Amino acid sequence: MEHTTLDVNREGLMCVAFQDKWSFFLDNFSHQCFIWSQKYHIKIQLPPIPDFKYFVKTKLLKCILIPSITHNTQSLHTDHKKRRNKNPRLNGYLCTVFVFLKRELCFLVCRPPLYAQWEAIEFGRNWTSRLCDAVEFLNGKCIYTICMNGKLGIIEDGPKITMTAPYLLSTVPTDKIAMYKRRQLVSYQNQLLLVQQKMGSPSVIEVWNVDLTTKQFSRMFDLNGMYIFLSRGYSSAIYAPDQGNCVYFTEDDYDHCISKREELHAFDFKDQSIFVSPQENICIHNAYNSVPSLMPGIFKTQQNAGDDDLKDKSDELTQVNWRNTKEQIVQPNNNNICDLLPLDLQVEISRYLLIQDAHSYMNFRTVSKSWKSLAPRMCWKVDVNSTYSSGSSLQDCVWLLSINQEDGLCTLYNPFTNLTCFMNNNELAGCEIRYSKDGVLLVSRGPRSLFFVEPFSKRIIQLPDRTEDYCCDTLSFSASPFDSPNWIIIGIVSLDKYRIRISYLRAGDDIWTSMIMNNEGIPFLLSCSSPVYSGHEFFVIGQNGNVGVFGFLPGVHANWQIKLIAHLYKSCLPSVVCRNFLVKCDEQNLLYSVIVGGQTQEHVRVYQLNVVQNTVKLVKEFKTWLIFISEASSFFMHSTKLAGLDDALIFPKFNSNGDYIHYSFKDGRFKAGKEKCDNICSRKELLGRVWIHNKYLVPHALYEN
């Protein structure tokens, strides 16, 4: 033991655990480890960890410090004379150090007061699955663990360490064999939370509350004023009733990427958006793999007012401005000069506006009560002879759609008119969008249930339930089941770097078919993009840029192979931190990869893929094409009569003013309208949203002849 100060920012020093007054440090340069009290300035050297160099990179899962109930700092003095002259300032508790390992059914413990050795303790015979995470609970009274199969276990410190074998809670929201991007336990007061993010699409962050009394998990759609902080090997939560509802995390930790600039990301539960947090309001310790010193000086994310007004039970699409859903509604004007016009002329005006576009027509109905009575509410009909060759038709058939999982309220945003509409559908309560194509949604409800829905007509096709305990697959389908009798759905999930599980359901099948397939020794992990159907095969892009292909050989034999094309364009990218999307241009019958790279996701590259010849071609312009990109749906569309939007990528991103953001190929940068948008902290991407279009659905109103 020595009294000393410590430069926690020193290069090579990593803080991997923190508990009240104590911190656990690893020194990459000296290959030593120690605990240090920031209150008493006491440094206690711990025994060396075997194979330290490889231990940190490959074996370390998590470290936890538990306050000792039997030893305090006075017990460090072996001299009886020093014990009699106790210093009250140094009379604090010591801590026990727990080190949990990857792919090992044991953990290491170093105990006070001597800290003489690392003791390896094996889990009991009932611990059959590898550990996923561990967290201290009830101020260190015990440690809760969660295994890969979703089972919870308990470890208690004392004169002898005791363990309660993992037990399975009902309705565990975990795929037992699938990989997750992150899955961590969080302890807050007497609450135990499970935070997890799937690998693939959708990549929204889920938070589940663990009810230890009823032994059940329940999904939380609102954090109720709580902030959750995550980094590699660390989790914490605070309560901020006026501002809380976000999960903050460091992305690079989970990608195992050493970065000089570590961005702090946030996921907002209010609108299921992800954004880069401005760090002037939150202090983050930039040392690699260090526990971040996150302070509760959280900035207020922009709130959209008037959410209580969104629960109108009418099926009518209600026109509301995107920036402010309550105050921006046009209020009736008793002095409206247009009311002096003849009624037949007012009706003709409304009919003319309906022909032009839905946005103008819906604005007309909000001007006054008399105009609302003259113009019938707008509905949607199927018109097989319609076309979206004109700009106004295009404006009416492209929407960014989301579902409120609590009540099924659908929100549709049109980027061309800045129009937000709401449509109630109780059948979609508790549902999550998994994929969209040809105006049809594939949605899931609960762990196994899936069905097709056409949101405008509300037609539904129920599907057989999945057989897996929890459906975390990235899903796709070949064609609309309302138009094609030969559709097929596939779900794909990474089990590890070298294995995947593919499930599929054909039209007319009563059960799903699932199989585990090898990657033939090629590392392949799913990106955040859904599979794309082209030429009787499904294509899915991986995190490294390679493309997986799934189809059926003659004789109905399923076939899976990986096209090695990543090396053809990887050297052109500015950073290895990328998000990869795959999109098909139906008219050209070509596949394109869209790669958003760089620490700040500023660099965008688009490549035309030829998976038959294993070639790629960099595309610098698309002329009159627009590309709509989201995790659950991406497609091409002509952009005639849309000034300033030709040759652009449109993401579900918005700035702090509520304006949508697109990437201009001509200018080589993100823009909001005609203005540049370089501040990454002012941009948020709405996850769980999907671009949806259907050229056969057109607005109309029922006028009396």
C-alpha positions in Angstrom: 0.0 0.0 0.0 1.2 3.5 -0.8 -0.2 7.0 -0.6 0.0 8.6 -4.0 -1.7 10.7 -6.6 -2.5 9.2 -10.0 -2.6 10.6 -13.5 -5.6 8.8 -14.9 -5.0 10.2 -18.3 -1.6 8.7 -18.6 -1.1 6.8 -21.9 -1.4 3.0 -21.5 -3.4 3.2 -18.3 -6.9 1.7 -18.5 -9.6 2.0 -15.8 -11.7 -1.1 -16.2 -13.9 -1.0 -13.0 -15.2 1.7 -10.6 -17.1 1.4 -7.4 -17.7 4.5 -5.2 -14.3 5.2 -3.8 -12.2 2.6 -5.6 -11.0 2.1 -9.2 -9.3 -0.9 -10.8 -6.5 -0.1 -13.3 -4.5 -2.1 -15.9 -1.2 -0.7 -17.1 -0.5 -1.8 -20.7 3.1 -0.7 -20.5 4.2 -2.4 -17.2 1.7 -5.2 -17.5 0.7 -4.6 -13.9 -2.7 -4.0 -12.2 -3.7 -2.2 -9.1 -6.6 -0.6 -7.3 -6.6 3.1 -6.3 -8.8 5.1 -4.0 -9.6 8.5 -5.4 -10.8 9.6 -1.9 -7.9 8.3 0.3 -5.2 8.4 -2.5 -4.3 4.8 -1.6 -2.7 2.6 -4.3 -2.7 -1.2 -3.7 -0.6 -3.3 -6.0 -2.3 -6.5 -7.1 -0.6 -9.8 -8.2 0.2 -9.9 -11.9 -2.4 -11.5 -14.2 -1.1 -14.5 -16.2 -0.6 -13.8 -19.9 -1.4 -10.1 -19.4 -0.8 -9.1 -23.0 -3.3 -11.5 -24.4 -5.6 -11.4 -21.4 -6.7 -7.8 -22.1 -7.3 -8.3 -25.8 -8.9 -11.7 -25.9 -10.0 -12.9 -22.4 -11.2 -9.9 -20.4 -15.0 -9.6 -20.3 -15.7 -7.4 -17.3 -14.3 -6.3 -13.9 -16.4 -5.6 -10.8 -15.4 -4.2 -7.5 -17.5 -5.2 -4.4 -17.1 -3.4 -1.1 -15.7 -5.7 1.6 -17.9 -6.2 4.7 -15.1 -7.5 6.9 -12.0 -5.4 6.0 -11.3 -1.7 5.9 -8.2 0.3 5.2 -6.9 0.0 8.8 -6.5 -3.7 8.3 -3.8 -3.0 5.7 -1.5 -2.1 8.7 0.2 -5.2 10.0 2.0 -3.3 12.7 -0.1 -3.4 15.9 1.2 0.0 17.0 -0.2 1.6 13.8 -3.5 -0.1 14.4 -3.8 1.5 17.8 -3.1 4.9 16.2 -6.0 4.7 13.7 -6.4 7.6 11.3 -10.1 8.3 10.9 -9.4 9.8 7.5 -8.2 6.4 6.3 -11.0 4.3 8.0 -12.8 3.2 4.9 -13.8 -0.2 3.4 -11.6 -2.2 1.1 -13.0 -4.0 -2.0 -12.9 -7.4 -3.6 -11.9 -7.5 -7.2 -13.9 -9.8 -9.6 -12.6 -10.5 -13.1 -15.0 -12.3 -15.5 -13.6 -13.9 -18.6 -14.8 -14.5 -22.2 -15.5 -18.1 -23.3 -14.5 -19.4 -19.9 -16.7 -21.1 -17.3 -14.7 -19.6 -14.4 -13.8 -16.1 -13.0 -10.9 -14.6 -11.0 -11.1 -13.1 -7.5 -8.5 -11.1 -5.6 -9.6 -10.5 -1.9 -8.6 -8.2 0.9 -6.8 -7.5 3.1 -3.6 -9.1 1.7 -4.5 -9.3 -2.0 -2.0 -12.1 -2.2 -3.2 -14.0 -5.2 -5.8 -14.3 -8.0 -8.1 -17.2 -7.2 -9.8 -19.0 -10.1 -13.3 -20.1 -9.2 -15.2 -22.4 -11.5 -18.9 -22.0 -12.1 -21.1 -24.8 -11.0 -22.2 -27.7 -13.3 -25.5 -25.9 -14.0 -23.6 -23.0 -15.7 -23.6 -24.6 -19.1 -23.6 -21.5 -21.2 -20.9 -18.9 -21.5 -21.2 -15.6 -19.6 -22.5 -12.6 -21.4 -22.4 -9.9 -18.7 -22.3 -9.3 -14.9 -23.3 -6.3 -12.8 -23.2 -5.5 -9.0 -26.6 -5.2 -7.5 -28.0 -3.6 -4.3 -24.8 -1.6 -3.6 -22.6 -4.6 -3.9 -24.6 -7.1 -1.9 -24.4 -9.5 -4.8 -23.5 -9.8 -8.5 -26.1 -10.7 -11.1 -24.8 -12.5 -14.2 -26.5 -13.3 -17.5 -25.5 -16.1 -19.8 -25.6 -16.4 -23.5 -28.8 -18.4 -23.2 -30.6 -15.7 -21.2 -30.4 -17.3 -17.8 -29.6 -15.2 -14.7 -27.2 -16.3 -12.0 -26.2 -14.8 -8.6 -22.8 -14.5 -7.0 -22.5 -13.4 -3.3 -19.3 -12.3 -1.6 -18.5 -13.2 2.0 -16.1 -15.4 4.0 -16.8 -17.8 1.2 -18.1 -17.0 -2.3 -21.5 -18.5 -2.9 -23.2 -19.0 -6.3 -26.9 -19.5 -7.2 -27.1 -21.5 -10.4 -28.6 -19.7 -13.4 -32.4 -19.9 -13.7 -34.5 -19.2 -16.7 -37.0 -16.4 -16.5 -40.2 -16.7 -18.5 -40.5 -14.9 -21.8 -36.7 -14.3 -22.0 -36.1 -11.8 -24.8 -33.0 -13.5 -26.0 -32.1 -15.7 -29.0 -30.0 -18.4 -27.2 -27.5 -18.9 -30.0 -27.5 -15.6 -31.9 -24.8 -12.9 -31.7 -25.8 -9.5 -30.4 -24.0 -6.2 -31.0 -24.4 -5.4 -27.3 -26.1 -7.1 -24.4 -25.5 -5.7 -20.9 -27.1 -5.7 -17.4 -27.7 -2.4 -15.7 -28.3 -1.9 -12.0 -30.2 1.1 -10.7 -31.2 1.1 -7.0 -33.4 -2.0 -6.7 -34.0 -2.3 -10.5 -32.2 -4.8 -12.8 -32.3 -3.9 -16.5 -31.2 -5.8 -19.6 -30.1 -3.6 -22.5 -29.5 -5.2 -25.8 -29.0 -4.4 -29.5 -29.4 -6.9 -32.3 -26.7 -7.4 -34.9 -28.4 -6.6 -38.1 -31.7 -4.8 -38.8 -33.4 -3.2 -36.9 -30.6 -1.9 -34.7 -32.8 -0.1 -32.1 -31.7 -0.5 -28.5 -34.1 -2.5 -26.3 -34.4 -2.1 -22.6 -36.1 -4.9 -20.5 -37.0 -4.7 -16.9 -36.3 -7.8 -14.9 -39.0 -8.5 -12.3 -37.2 -10.7 -9.8 -40.4 -11.5 -7.9 -42.5 -12.8 -10.8 -39.3 -13.9 -12.7 -40.4 -12.2 -15.9 -38.9 -9.7 -18.4 -41.0 -6.7 -19.5 -40.1 -4.4 -22.4 -39.7 -0.7 -21.5 -40.8 1.7 -24.2 -40.2 4.7 -21.9 -37.3 5.0 -19.5 -39.4 7.3 -17.2 -36.7 9.9 -16.6 -33.7 7.6 -16.6 -30.4 7.9 -18.3 -28.4 4.7 -19.0 -24.6 4.8 -19.8 -22.8 1.9 -21.5 -19.2 1.3 -22.5 -17.2 -1.9 -22.9 -17.3 -3.5 -19.5 -19.3 -0.8 -17.8 -22.9 0.2 -17.2 -24.6 2.8 -15.0 -27.8 4.7 -14.7 -29.0 8.0 -13.2 -32.4 9.5 -12.7 -33.2 12.9 -14.3 -37.0 13.3 -14.5 -36.9 16.4 -16.6 -34.4 15.2 -19.2 -33.9 11.5 -19.0 -35.0 9.0 -21.6 -31.7 8.1 -23.4 -29.1 5.4 -23.6 -25.6 6.8 -24.0 -22.9 4.5 -25.3 -19.4 4.5 -26.9 -19.6 2.8 -30.3 -15.9 2.1 -30.9 -15.6 -0.1 -27.8 -17.9 -2.7 -29.2 -16.3 -2.7 -32.6 -12.9 -3.3 -31.0 -11.5 -0.3 -32.8 -8.8 1.9 -31.3 -9.6 5.5 -32.0 -8.0 8.7 -31.0 -11.4 10.4 -31.1 -14.1 8.5 -29.3 -17.6 9.7 -30.0 -20.4 9.4 -27.4 -23.6 8.2 -29.1 -27.1 8.4 -27.7 -30.3 6.5 -28.4 -33.4 8.5 -27.6 -36.4 6.4 -26.6 -38.9 9.2 -27.4 -38.5 9.0 -31.2 -36.1 6.0 -31.4 -33.4 8.1 -32.8 -29.6 7.9 -32.6 -27.3 10.8 -32.6 -23.8 12.0 -31.5 -23.9 13.7 -28.2 -22.3 17.2 -27.9 -19.5 16.5 -25.4 -19.4 20.0 -24.0 -22.4 18.9 -22.0 -21.2 15.5 -21.0 -17.7 14.7 -19.8 -16.2 11.5 -21.3 -12.8 10.0 -20.4 -11.1 9.4 -23.7 -8.6 6.8 -22.5 -9.1 3.6 -24.6 -11.4 1.1 -22.9 -11.7 3.3 -19.8 -14.8 3.7 -17.8 -16.2 7.0 -18.9 -16.7 9.7 -16.3 -20.2 10.5 -17.4 -21.7 13.5 -15.6 -25.4 14.3 -15.4 -25.0 17.6 -17.2 -27.1 16.2 -20.0 -28.3 18.5 -22.7 -32.0 18.5 -23.5 -32.8 16.8 -26.8 -35.3 18.6 -28.9 -38.9 17.7 -27.9 -41.9 17.7 -30.2 -44.7 19.3 -28.3 -48.3 18.1 -28.3 -47.8 14.3 -28.1 -51.1 14.0 -26.2 -52.9 15.3 -29.3 -51.6 12.4 -31.5 -54.0 9.8 -30.1 -57.1 10.7 -32.2 -59.1 7.5 -32.8 -60.2 8.6 -36.2 -58.8 6.8 -39.2 -58.5 10.1 -41.1 -55.0 11.3 -41.8 -54.6 14.4 -39.8 -52.2 17.1 -41.1 -49.7 18.3 -38.6 -46.4 20.2 -39.1 -43.3 18.1 -38.4 -41.6 20.7 -36.2 -44.4 21.3 -33.8 -47.3 19.0 -33.8 -49.6 21.3 -31.9 -48.9 25.0 -32.3 -48.3 24.9 -36.1 -51.8 23.7 -37.0 -53.5 26.5 -38.9 -56.1 28.0 -36.7 -59.5 29.1 -38.0 -59.7 32.7 -39.0 -63.0 34.4 -38.6 -62.0 37.1 -40.9 -61.1 34.8 -43.8 -61.8 36.7 -47.0 -62.1 33.5 -48.9 -65.3 32.6 -47.1 -66.9 35.4 -49.1 -66.5 33.4 -52.3 -69.5 31.4 -53.7 -69.7 27.9 -52.2 -69.5 26.2 -55.6 -66.2 28.1 -56.3 -64.8 27.1 -52.9 -65.6 23.4 -53.7 -63.9 23.7 -57.1 -60.8 25.1 -55.3 -60.6 22.1 -53.0 -61.0 19.7 -55.9 -58.2 21.4 -57.8 -55.9 21.2 -54.7 -56.6 17.5 -54.4 -55.5 16.9 -57.9 -52.3 18.9 -57.3 -51.1 17.1 -54.1 -52.4 15.8 -50.8 -50.4 18.4 -48.8 -52.2 21.4 -50.3 -55.6 19.7 -49.9 -55.1 18.9 -46.3 -53.9 22.5 -45.6 -57.2 23.6 -47.2 -59.3 21.6 -44.7 -57.5 23.2 -41.7 -58.1 26.8 -42.8 -61.7 27.1 -41.4 -64.6 25.0 -40.2 -66.6 25.8 -43.3 -63.8 24.7 -45.6 -63.4 21.5 -43.7 -67.2 20.8 -44.2 -66.9 21.6 -47.9 -64.0 19.2 -48.5 -64.5 15.6 -47.5 -61.8 13.9 -45.5 -59.0 12.4 -47.6 -58.9 8.7 -48.1 -56.6 6.4 -50.1 -57.6 4.2 -53.0 -55.9 1.7 -55.3 -55.5 2.9 -58.8 -53.6 0.5 -61.1 -53.4 3.1 -63.8 -51.7 5.7 -61.7 -48.1 6.7 -62.3 -45.5 8.6 -60.4 -43.8 10.2 -63.4 -44.8 13.7 -62.3 -43.3 15.4 -59.3 -46.6 15.8 -57.5 -47.4 12.1 -57.7 -44.0 11.2 -56.4 -44.6 13.6 -53.4 -47.8 11.7 -52.5 -46.4 8.1 -52.7 -43.1 8.2 -50.6 -43.4 8.3 -46.8 -41.2 7.6 -43.8 -43.3 5.4 -41.6 -43.0 4.4 -38.0 -45.3 2.6 -35.5 -45.9 3.6 -31.9 -45.6 0.2 -30.2 -47.8 1.2 -27.3 -51.0 2.1 -29.2 -50.3 1.2 -32.9 -50.4 4.9 -34.1 -48.7 5.1 -37.5 -46.7 8.3 -38.2 -46.0 9.1 -41.9 -43.6 11.8 -42.9 -43.3 13.1 -46.4 -39.9 14.7 -47.0 -40.8 16.7 -50.1 -43.7 18.6 -48.5 -42.5 18.5 -44.9 -45.9 17.0 -44.0 -46.5 14.6 -41.1 -49.6 12.5 -41.0 -51.0 10.2 -38.4 -53.1 7.1 -38.9 -54.5 4.9 -36.2 -54.3 1.1 -36.4 -54.9 -0.9 -33.3 -53.8 -4.1 -34.9 -50.2 -2.7 -34.9 -50.0 -2.1 -31.1 -46.9 -3.9 -29.8 -45.5 -4.4 -33.3 -42.1 -3.7 -34.8 -41.3 -3.0 -38.5 -38.9 -5.6 -39.9 -39.0 -5.0 -43.6 -40.9 -3.1 -46.3 -41.3 -3.6 -50.0 -43.9 -2.6 -52.6 -46.0 -0.7 -50.0 -46.2 -3.8 -47.7 -44.8 -4.1 -44.2 -43.5 -7.3 -42.6 -43.9 -6.7 -38.9 -43.4 -8.8 -35.7 -45.4 -9.0 -32.5 -43.7 -10.6 -29.5 -41.0 -13.2 -29.8 -42.4 -15.4 -32.6 -45.4 -13.8 -34.3 -45.0 -12.3 -37.8 -47.6 -11.0 -40.3 -47.9 -8.9 -43.5 -49.8 -5.6 -43.4 -50.6 -3.0 -46.1 -50.8 0.1 -43.9 -53.1 2.2 -46.1 -55.7 -0.4 -46.8 -55.1 -2.2 -43.5 -55.1 -5.6 -45.1 -53.4 -8.3 -43.1 -52.0 -11.7 -43.9 -51.1 -13.8 -40.8 -48.1 -16.1 -40.9 -47.1 -19.2 -39.0 -45.3 -18.5 -35.8 -41.5 -18.9 -35.6 -40.1 -21.9 -33.8 -37.1 -20.1 -32.2 -37.6 -18.7 -28.7 -36.9 -15.1 -29.8 -37.0 -13.8 -33.3 -33.9 -11.5 -33.8 -33.3 -12.3 -37.4 -32.8 -9.7 -40.1 -35.8 -10.3 -42.3 -36.7 -9.8 -46.0 -39.3 -11.0 -48.5 -39.2 -11.4 -52.3 -42.5 -9.8 -53.4 -45.8 -8.5 -52.0 -48.1 -11.4 -51.0 -51.1 -9.3 -52.1 -49.7 -9.3 -55.7 -47.6 -12.4 -56.1 -48.6 -16.1 -55.3 -44.9 -17.2 -55.1 -43.4 -15.0 -52.4 -40.8 -16.2 -49.9 -39.6 -14.7 -46.6 -36.1 -15.3 -45.2 -34.5 -14.5 -41.8 -30.8 -14.5 -41.3 -28.8 -14.1 -38.1 -25.1 -14.4 -37.3 -24.2 -17.1 -34.7 -20.5 -16.3 -34.8 -18.0 -15.1 -37.4 -18.1 -18.4 -39.3 -21.8 -19.6 -39.0 -25.2 -18.2 -39.7 -28.7 -19.4 -39.2 -31.2 -19.0 -42.1 -34.9 -19.5 -41.8 -37.4 -19.3 -44.6 -41.1 -19.6 -45.3 -42.6 -20.0 -48.7 -46.1 -19.2 -49.8 -48.4 -22.1 -48.7 -45.9 -23.4 -46.0 -47.3 -24.2 -42.6 -44.0 -24.2 -40.7 -40.7 -22.3 -41.0 -37.6 -24.1 -42.2 -34.4 -23.3 -40.3 -30.8 -24.4 -41.0 -27.3 -23.5 -39.7 -24.9 -22.9 -42.5 -21.1 -22.5 -42.5 -19.3 -19.6 -44.1 -16.5 -22.0 -45.4 -14.0 -20.4 -43.1 -14.7 -16.8 -44.3 -15.5 -14.3 -41.5 -18.9 -12.7 -42.1 -21.1 -10.7 -39.7 -24.3 -9.0 -40.7 -24.4 -5.2 -41.3 -27.4 -3.0 -40.4 -29.0 -3.5 -43.9 -31.8 -6.0 -44.7 -31.4 -8.6 -47.4 -32.3 -7.7 -51.0 -34.1 -10.0 -53.5 -32.8 -10.1 -57.0 -32.8 -12.7 -59.7 -34.4 -15.5 -57.5 -31.7 -15.0 -54.8 -31.3 -13.0 -51.6 -28.3 -10.8 -51.2 -27.1 -9.5 -47.8 -24.0 -7.3 -47.2 -21.7 -7.9 -44.2 -19.9 -5.5 -41.9 -16.7 -5.9 -43.9 -18.3 -5.3 -47.3 -18.5 -8.9 -48.6 -21.9 -10.0 -49.9 -23.7 -13.2 -48.8 -26.0 -14.9 -51.3 -28.8 -17.3 -50.4 -30.9 -19.2 -53.0 -32.1 -22.6 -54.1 -30.2 -24.9 -56.4 -32.0 -27.3 -58.8 -33.7 -29.9 -56.7 -34.8 -27.4 -54.0 -31.5 -27.5 -52.2 -30.7 -24.4 -50.2 -27.4 -22.8 -51.0 -25.3 -20.1 -49.1 -22.1 -18.6 -50.4 -20.1 -15.5 -49.8 -18.8 -13.2 -52.5 -15.4 -11.8 -51.6 -15.5 -8.3 -53.0 -14.7 -6.2 -49.9 -11.0 -5.9 -50.8 -11.9 -4.2 -54.1 -13.2 -1.0 -52.5 -12.1 -1.2 -48.8 -8.8 0.5 -49.5 -10.7 3.5 -50.9 -12.5 4.1 -47.6 -11.3 6.7 -45.1 -12.0 4.6 -42.0 -12.8 1.0 -41.0 -15.8 2.2 -39.0 -18.5 1.9 -41.6 -22.2 1.2 -42.0 -23.0 -0.8 -45.1 -26.3 -0.8 -47.0 -27.4 -2.8 -50.0 -30.0 -1.4 -52.4 -31.4 -2.6 -55.8 -32.4 -0.5 -58.7 -35.3 -2.4 -60.2 -35.3 -0.6 -63.6 -31.6 -1.3 -64.1 -31.7 -4.7 -62.4 -28.4 -3.7 -60.6 -27.2 -3.9 -57.0 -25.4 -1.1 -55.3 -23.6 -0.9 -52.0 -23.9 2.3 -50.0 -21.1 2.7 -47.5 -21.2 5.5 -44.9 -17.8 5.7 -43.2 -15.5 7.7 -41.0 -15.7 8.3 -37.2 -18.3 11.0 -37.9 -20.0 9.1 -40.7 -19.2 12.0 -43.1 -17.9 10.0 -46.0 -20.3 8.3 -48.4 -19.4 6.0 -51.2 -21.7 4.1 -53.6 -20.4 1.2 -55.7 -22.2 -0.8 -58.4 -21.7 -4.5 -57.7 -21.4 -7.4 -60.1 -21.5 -10.4 -57.9 -21.2 -12.8 -60.8 -17.9 -11.4 -62.0 -16.8 -10.2 -58.5 -16.3 -6.6 -59.7 -17.2 -3.2 -58.3 -17.4 0.2 -59.8 -17.4 3.5 -58.0 -20.5 5.7 -58.9 -20.0 9.4 -58.6 -23.5 10.6 -59.9 -27.0 9.3 -60.5 -28.3 12.2 -62.4 -32.1 12.1 -62.0 -32.2 9.3 -59.4 -33.0 9.5 -55.7 -31.9 6.7 -53.4 -33.9 6.2 -50.2 -31.9 4.5 -47.5 -33.1 2.9 -44.2 -32.2 -0.2 -42.3 -35.4 -2.0 -43.2 -36.0 -0.7 -46.7 -33.9 0.9 -49.5 -34.9 1.7 -53.1 -34.3 3.9 -56.1 -36.8 6.3 -57.6 -36.8 8.9 -60.3 -36.6 12.5 -59.1 -38.2 14.6 -61.8 -39.5 18.1 -61.0 -37.8 18.1 -57.5 -35.5 21.0 -57.6 -32.4 20.6 -55.5 -32.9 16.9 -54.9 -31.6 15.3 -58.1 -28.7 12.9 -57.5 -29.1 12.5 -53.8 -29.2 9.9 -51.0 -32.1 10.4 -48.5 -31.6 9.0 -45.0 -34.1 9.1 -42.1 -32.0 11.9 -40.7 -33.1 15.2 -39.3 -31.4 18.3 -38.0 -32.2 20.2 -34.8 -34.8 22.2 -36.6 -36.7 19.2 -37.8 -35.6 19.5 -41.4 -34.7 16.2 -43.1 -31.1 15.7 -44.3 -29.9 14.3 -47.6 -26.5 13.6 -49.0 -25.7 15.5 -52.2 -23.4 13.7 -54.7 -22.8 17.0 -56.5 -21.6 18.8 -53.4 -20.2 15.7 -51.6 -21.7 16.6 -48.3 -24.8 16.3 -46.1 -27.4 19.1 -46.6 -30.7 20.2 -45.1 -32.5 21.7 -48.0 -29.9 24.0 -49.7 -28.0 24.6 -46.5 -25.0 22.5 -45.6 -25.2 20.4 -42.4 -21.7 19.7 -41.2 -22.4 19.7 -37.4 -22.8 16.0 -36.6 -24.2 16.8 -33.2 -27.2 18.5 -34.8 -28.2 15.4 -36.8 -30.3 12.5 -35.6 -31.2 9.3 -37.4 -34.6 7.8 -36.8 -34.2 4.1 -36.3 -37.2 1.8 -36.5 -38.5 3.9 -39.4 -38.9 2.6 -42.9 -39.3 4.3 -46.3 -42.5 3.0 -47.9 -43.9 3.8 -51.3 -46.7 2.3 -53.4 -47.3 3.8 -56.9 -50.9 2.4 -56.9 -52.1 4.2 -53.8 -53.4 7.7 -54.5 -55.3 10.2 -52.3 -58.9 10.9 -53.2 -62.0 12.5 -51.5 -65.6 11.5 -51.8 -67.5 14.5 -53.3 -71.2 14.5 -53.7 -72.3 15.1 -57.3 
